Amino acid sequence: MLQPRLASRAKRMRASEIRELLKLLARPDIISFAGGIPDEKLFPAEAAKEGYAKALDEQTRGISLQYSLSDGYVPLREWIVDYMATIGVQCDVENIMITSGSQQALDFIAKLYLSPNDTALVTWPTYLGALQAFNAYEPRFDRLDPMGNRSTAEIVREAEEAGGAVKFAYLSADFSNPTGQTYSREMREKLIEMADEFDMPIIEDGAYQALRFDGKSIPPILAIEQEQRGGDIEACRTIYCGSFSKTLAPGLRIGWVCGARQILDRLVIIKQAGDLHTSTINQIVIDHIARTVFDEQVDKIGSVYSARRDKLLAELKKHMPEGVSWTEPEGGMFVWVTLPKHLDGADLLAKSLETEKVAFVPGQAFFADGSGANTIRLSFSCADDEMIEEGMARLGRLIAGAM
Amino acid sequence: MLQPRLASRAKRMRASEIRELLKLLARPDIISFAGGIPDEKLFPAEAAKEGYAKALDEQTRGISLQYSLSDGYVPLREWIVDYMATIGVQCDVENIMITSGSQQALDFIAKLYLSPNDTALVTWPTYLGALQAFNAYEPRFDRLDPMGNRSTAEIVREAEEAGGAVKFAYLSADFSNPTGQTYSREMREKLIEMADEFDMPIIEDGAYQALRFDGKSIPPILAIEQEQRGGDIEACRTIYCGSFSKTLAPGLRIGWVCGARQILDRLVIIKQAGDLHTSTINQIVIDHIARTVFDEQVDKIGSVYSARRDKLLAELKKHMPEGVSWTEPEGGMFVWVTLPKHLDGADLLAKSLETEKVAFVPGQAFFADGSGANTIRLSFSCADDEMIEEGMARLGRLIAGAM
């Protein structure tokens, strides 16, 4: 009865595996670095409480509980316009659409661009949720590597041989999930050149962009491109996807898309067909929280998370056997660990759950081609000092024992 | 840059026209029967206020503001299981998935079943939002008419000639948008037979199902099918889409899907890829509101809306010239007016906005084949006595003048 193609796609997604993993968070005997979620103790709950009470007073309840327009709540979009200006993007309310989390933006963008057998360029590894969103439209994936040696012509030819075309490049440029790595300005410029050659949009996932702890900020790809195009956002091909999930709270499901109006107009139609609009009251409340505590909140998260990252990096250094390497992120929530080639992260996790009882995400699921078996992702966003000390001691023993 | 196919689809959707129409609601000189929205004065705002405050107390804020699982908040799904039992469907929590409004359910179901050139069977007319959701997957539409004269073989042959297969039938069985009409039990049974012949699911849109003012309740198609299959929901092909938008409040965007687990499992994967999950806090709050005031709320809405329907039917009778007919719904929010064949609802609206200043939705957009130009939809959910008296007097004059 169900489309067989989709059923097999469902298997590829491995969503159930990831869900099983997340359940481990709840098991008290496991020290978990698996869940890529923000620390709930840092949520701006008082501002949220105030925001909901205000949204439900007699003057506004008729608006906050009612249907609203698909492009989103105008005051929130105005706040986002101001925010985008602080990171170097000059835009207008019409260049912003609200989505139900940035995951929904990825789904809608894929819906707009991808037909079966088209090619999406993604980094090796990339955000698992992006692979899941894109997979529903049955593309093939090729490796996004702006500094690599393959020519545009070669990539295009292979895409055509597969029965489609190269439709977009997707990446998270700052402290990306899963690696924590940041693209240099040179890489970003190279990527814009590459997008011009392919005549394709760049999907820039900015989910972690505000969570920089140290190092020098690099403007978003969209900001660099806008500068190159004489300041004209309507001439830009980059589509920036933002999110309040990592800075404020994920439970309200509020994200946004920023880009040229001609693209946004089409995304608004897809949004309307997809769920009419994002929760009116949640948009009003996120607007309230953002206007009240955004900067303070980002500072607070940054100081807590950066201390956790420092601790994690120190304990990795102390406990990891030779032959193991890891990233040193300047922000975000993740450290990416590369094990010796013959080790398999999934095997290691299975073993860990019986012996050392430390949880992490095996890296293979983040690779569109199923490579990367010898990698694992560690999240430090919810880990306190004690967890990190004990957890890394256990992980070190586990890996040393498997080598 | 954009897929040309999608761009042309975007035009077909006529979403911008509908949005323009909705803006008329805000023009003080227009009496509008256009917007298909609930009356904001009836929203359970106090229960909502209480629900948000409770969801944000110190014990629960860490849950309500955090990520949650894609299938939905378990207590809310338990409430829905009990609710489904009251309308004749026996199911379990695993047969329920929460969606961001029932619009999202339609999108996800279309994503699961439709490939380009497949056939979706829909009523003539049908819910415009369903056509929009389905259109994104590039199907063709054929007319769903279980009591009609066309054979299954003929419909299947035409679907194959178009390059696809008949994938599902979609309908709203109770007080449907736009006609307000209800399918008889005999029609529902016939439809299940037909679905068996086609080996296809039935998508039952229950958005208005709870809003019955009078007449005898007819069990949902899913309930009738379950009875026929010996009580086994896992053997059922009907997928029921429910919504809190018409009973509680649309601004929270909470709906649900109820069906066999093998279908739900696939929809949960699509949900995860689509937006991870529906707003955690809104699910918790809808659970609170439903448990506190659902029955009371449905009674309140029913008594207000039924009085408005009575008034609208009485004024139609008073003011409509001969040759105009209309439905007499037993619930919901809409009356459907059929004009003499040579009149065009869109022309009439254009004229109305200059002269009589009464707004309605021209019916043609609700027909997948672009027929039905001589129909219009009137919504009575937000209309008070005075508006209805004055509005129908104007509409009567307008139509009489055009005849």
Interface residues (C-beta under 8 A of the other chain):
Chain A: M1 L2 Q3 R5 L6 A7 A10 M13 A15 R19 L22 I37 P38 E40 K41 F43 A45 A48 K49 Y52 A53 L56 R61 G62 I63 S64 L65 Q66 Y67 S68 L69 S70 T99 S100 G101 Q103 Q104 D107 K111 L112 Y113 S115 G129 Q132 A133 N135 A136 D199 M200 P201 R237 S245 A249 P250 G251 L252 R253 Q262 I263 R266 V268 I269 I270 Q272 A273 G274 D275 L276 H277 T278 S279 T280 I281 N282
Chain B: M1 L2 Q3 R5 L6 A7 A10 M13 A15 R19 L22 I37 P38 E40 K41 F43 A45 A48 K49 Y52 A53 L56 R61 G62 I63 S64 L65 Q66 Y67 S68 L69 S70 T99 S100 G101 Q103 Q104 D107 K111 L112 Y113 S115 G129 Q132 A133 N135 A136 D199 M200 P201 R237 S245 A249 P250 G251 L252 R253 Q262 I263 R266 V268 I269 I270 Q272 A273 G274 D275 L276 H277 T278 S279 T280 I281 N282
